[in-house]
Amino acid sequence: GLRIFDFMSTLNSLAGTIGLRGDLHHAGMQVRLADEVSQHEETTQYILPDGAREEENDKVVGAWWVCCSAEVNGRRYWLMHMTPQNHPTGIPVYSIRRYARFGAFFETDLLENVPFQCRFRVLVSPTELTRERCVQLYGDFQRETQ
């Protein structure tokens, strides 16, 4: 019953160095559920890995993955956003909003004619994902990306 979406991007500058910048809520690789979630955002929950912590402004540090549980059309779904540990910029900063917009933020410089490759996985489940199950799913993803 799991749906897995793997994202792979290759960015390449053809005109000098380009700085990829932004803010943690709008840059990087973000996911946003249906707008209706904003009408009942108090029902949205997040699972973070052990050792990760939520800071001011919905910033999460120390996480390679985040799992969101939200209701859409009267049904609860679990979505897990994963960044592999071989990501070229290292561990990302995650952003989590209660209206179910969340994702990994990172900054880097694109160098002319030097491809920048990154990969992410978003997993969707109609059944509950516990922290233990998230750890297992992330472990599977990590083994695939090594």
N, C-alpha and C positions, 0 to 999 in steps of 0.2 A: 503493500500500500504506500510505499515511499515514492516520491517523485524527486529525482535528482537532476539539477541543472548545473552543469559545469560551464564556467566562463573562462575563456582564455583570450587575452588581448596582447597584441604586439604593437607598441607605439614606436615611431621612428621620426626623428627630426630631420628634415631635409634642408633646414636653414639655420644652422647654429644651435646653440644651447637654448633649450626652452625649460623654464622652471614650472613644474607642476605644483601649484599651490592652491590654497582654498581654505575652507573651514571644515571642521570635522563633521558638520551636519549636512554638507552639500557636495563635498568632493570625495574622491576615492570611489569605492564600489558600494552603492546604497541600494536597499530594497524598500519599497513602500507598498503596504497593503491598501485595500479599497478605502476611499475617503470616509465611508461610513464608520470606520473604526474611531475616527475623531469624535463621533457622537456618543461613544461609550468607552473612552480611553481608560477609565478606571478599571475595566475588566482585562486590560492588557497586562501581561506578566512577562518577565524576562528571567532566563536561567543563565548564569555566568559560570565559567569554569572555576574550580578551586584556585585561590590565589589572585583572581581578578577582583578589581574593586571599582565601584561606581563613584565617580567624583562629581563635583559641581558641574552644572550645565549638561547633564546626561552623558558625561564622558566616562568611558570604561577603559581602564588601563590594565595591562597584564593578561589580555585575552587573545587567543588565536581563533576563538569562535564565540558566538552569542546565539542563544535560542530565544525566539519570541513566540509567545502564545497569545493569540487574539481571536476574537469572534468576527466572522464575516457571514452575512446572510443567516444569522441564527446558529451557525456552527462554529465550533472552536477548531482552530488549526494551530500547528506548531511549525515554525520555520526556523531553520538553523543556517546561519551564515558562517562559512569557514574560510580561513586564510591558511595556506600551507606554511609550514615552518621554514621552507626554503624561499619564501617571498623575498625578492631582491632588496627591499628596504627594511627587512626585519619585522619585528612584531608591530602590527598596526595599532592605532588608537580606534576603539569602537565608539560609535555614537548610538544612543538608544533613545527614542522618543515614544511616549505612551500612545501616540496615534499610529504606532506600528510602522515607523520609518526608522531603519537602523542599517548600519553598515560599517565597513572598515575604511579608515582614513589613513593616508600616508602622503608624504611629499618626496619628490625626487627631482633630479634634473635630467632631461632627455638630452643626450649628446648627439651631435650631428652624425648621422649614419651609424649609430650604435643602437641596435634594437633593444627596447625595454620590454620584457615579457613578464606578465603576471597572470595568475590563475586564482579563481575562487570557486567555491561550491555553495549553492543554496539548495537545501533539502526541505521538502514540504511533506508533512505527515498529517493525516486526518485523525490519528490516534496519539495519545499522550507520549511525549518524549520526556523522560526523567533526566536528571543530571547524569546519572550512570549510563543511560543509553546514549546521551550526547557524547560522553567521553569515548564510548565504544565506536560510535559513528565517526568521530573525529579521528580516532586511531586508524580506522579503515581508510579514510581519506589521506591521512599522512603517509601510510604505507604506499598508496598509489602514486603519490607525488614525489617520493624520494628519488 
